[in-house]
Amino acid sequence: MKLAVIPARGGSKRIPRKNIKLFSGKSMIAWSIAAALKSDCFDRVIVSTDDEEIAEVARRHGAEVPFVRPAALSGDHTSTIPVIRHAIEYMSEKGQKPHQVCCIYATAPFISAADICRGLAVLESTACDYAFSTTSYAFPIQRAIRINEQGKVGMFLPEYANTRSQDLEEAYHDAAQFYWGRAEAWTSEKAIFGANSVSVHIPRYRVQDIDTVEDWVMAEYLFCAMSLERENAHNLPNRNKNDI
C-alpha cells in the first residue's frame, strides 16, 4: 500500500493555527491534500493531527483522519520521523500495512502532483531509502558572512573570499514539501538526510518555507504572481505564422 501522511498539529506558535489559516482563499492544509489526491499515487491520504478543528478541515477537503495523534507526539520538539512511524504502525495494526510512505507537509502550497509522482518514480527506480524535495541556494553558501554583536562582519569560510561565485560548488537544501520513503526506513528511523537518500529537484521559484509571518507574506506574493502568470498564459489568443 502507498500511504500519504500529512502531519498537522494544532500548537503552532509563530503563526497561530498555521495549518488551517487561509492562504489564497483556502485553508493552508487544503493545498497539500489536493496535490496528494490529484497525484493519484496513494491508496490512502491521511492527516496526523491532535486537533479536532484541523481534523474537520482535513476531512472536508478529502483526506482521512483515522486517529488522534498522541500528545507525546504533538509537542514543540517532536520531529517528523516518529510521527510518520506512528502512522505506519497504526495502519499496520489495522491490517493495512504500507510499503511506500510519503510525508507531505501541511504548509507547502507550492507542492505539485507532478513532483509527488516524480518522487515516487525515483523511489521505485532506485534502492534508496528516501526521495525528497530539494532546491538550490540562491547565493553561494561558501560566501556567507556572520554579523557580531557590534555589527561587524566576518566570513564563515574566509578561504573563499576571493573565489568567483561561478567557481564555487552549488549547494542545495530541503525544499520542505515531501519525503517519500520505504516503510522500513521510516519505522527504523533512518536519517532522511543520509547517504542513501536521493534528491527530487524543485526550482527555487516554487519553494517557500513558511515558519514566520514574513515567510507567509512572501509566499502569498509569490503564489499570486504565479497564479497571474498561469491565468495570462491561459488567456493568450492562438496565433499562427501570419500573426508574426
N, C-alpha and C positions, 0 to 999 in steps of 0.2 A: 504493500500500500504506500502511496505517496501522500504525505501529510504536510499541509501548511500550518504553521503555528505563528500567530501574531501576538506577541507579548504586549500587554497594555494595562499596567497597574494604575490605580487611582490616585496615588500620592505624589504626583509631580510637583516640585517645589518652585522652580524658577519661572515656569509658565503654568499656573494652576489649571487643572483639567485639560492639559495639553492634548491628550489623545482624542478628545471629543470636541475640542474648541473648533469653531467654524473656520475653515480655510477655503477661500474662494467658493463660498456658498455651500460647502459640505463639511460634515464632521471630518476632522483630520484622518481618523482611522478608516473612513469610508474609501479613501483613495487606495489604501493598501489592500483592503478587501476586494475592491473592484478589479484591481490588477491581478490578484491571485485567482479570482473566479474567471476572468477573461483569458488567462493563460491556458486554461483547460489542462493544466499539468497535474491537478490534485484530485484524489478521491475524497478528501475531506479538507475543509478550510475552517480552522478553529481559532478562537481567541482565548488566550490565557489571561484572566483578569481576576482581581479580588474585589471589583467594584460593580455593583448591580446596574448603575446607570450606564457604564461603559458596555456591560453585557447586553443591555437592551438596545443600545445604539448598534452594536455589532450584529445582533440578530436582525434588526430592521434592514441592514444593508446586505444580508445574505450569508453571514458567517454563522457558525455553530459555536455555542458556549457550553460544552458538555460537563464542565466542572467549575467550581470556585477555587481559584489559586490559593493555596495555604498562606497564612500570614507570614510564616517563616521564609517564604519565597517572594515576599512583597515589600521588603524593606528598601531603604535608600541605597544600600550597598550590595543588593543581590545582583549577581552577574547573569548574563544571558544563558550560559550553558546549563546551569542547574534548572532553570525554568523550562527549557526545551526538554531536558532529561525527564522532568516530572511529567510533561505532556505525553512523551513517548511511553513512559511506564504506565500511565493511566490508560492510554488507548490499548496497550498490550494486554493489560489486565481485563479489559472489556472484550478481548478476543479479536482485536483489530490491530495487529502488530505492524507498525510502519517499517519500511525498509529504507526509504529515502525521505528525508525531512528537510523542509525549508523554513527557516526562521525569517519572517518578514517584519521589519519594524513598523510600528503603527504610525510613526511620524516620518513617512517617506513619500510625500505627494508626487515626486517626480518618477517614482518607480513605474516601469512599464511591463506589460505582459510579455512582450518580446524578449526583454532582458531576463526575466524569470525563466523563460524557455531556453535561452542560451545557457543559463547556469545549469539547468538540468542536463542539457546536451554535454556540457563539459564534464559533469559528474559521471555521466553514463559512459563516456568515451575514454575516461582515464581511470587510473587506480587511486585517485586522490581521496582523501578523507572529506575535504570540503571544497566547494567552489563558491566564491563570494565576490560581491561587487567592489570594485576599486576604481579610483580615479587618480589623475596625476596632480601633483602640487603645481600651483600657478607660478611659483618662484623657486629657484634652486635652494633647497634646504641647506646646502653647504655654505651659502652666503648669509645665513640667518644671524641676527645680532641680538644681544641681550642689552637691557637698559637697567642700570643700577638705581639705588635709592636717590642718588644725586642727579639722576637724569643723564648720566654719561653712558656711552655705548661701548660695547666690545663684541667682537665676533666669537661665535661658538667654535668655529673652525678657522682660526686666523691663517692657516696654511693655504686657504683658498682665496685669500684677499685679492690676489692679482690674476686669478684664473677667470678666463672668459666664461660667461654663462653657458654658451653653446658647447663648451668643452667639458661641462660637468655632467655626471650621470643623472638621468631623470629619476625622480623619486615618486612614489605612489602612496596613497593612504586608503584606508577603509572608507567606502562610499556610504556606509550605514544604511543600506537598503535591504539586501537579502543575503542569506547564508545557507546555501544548500549543503547538506551533509548526510553521510550514511548514518543510519540509526546507531550502529555500534560505536561510531566516532563520538556522537553526542552522549550516549549513555556511559561511555568510558571517560568522558570529559577530556578528550584530546583538545589541545590548543587549536583554535581556529587559525591563528597567525603562525602556523607551523610549516615545517619543510614539506609536508605532504598536502598542502593546500594550493589551489590554482585560482588565479585571478580571472574575473569577468569584468573587462574594462568598460567603464561608463564615461562618456565625455563630461568635462567639468561643468558645462552649462546645464547639465541635468542632475547636478548633485548639490544639495544644500543640507548640511547637518543642522538640526533645529534644536538647540539647547537653551537659547536665550531669546529675549524679546527682539533683540537686534537681528538674530538669525531668522526669526519669524517674519519680520518686515522685509528682509532681503529676499526670502523665499517667495513671499507674495508678489513682490515686484517682478521677480524672475518668472514666476508662474503666469502672471498677467501678460508679460511680454511674449512668452511662448504661445499662449492661447491666441493672442492677437495675430501672431505670425501665421499660425495654422489657419485662422479664420480668413486672413488675407489671401493665403495660398489657395484655399478652397474657393474663394470668390473670383479668382482671376479668370477672365474670359479665355476660351480656347482660341489659339492663334495658329495660322498657317504661314507658309513662306511669303505669301503676298502681303502679310501684315508688317513685314520687317523692312 
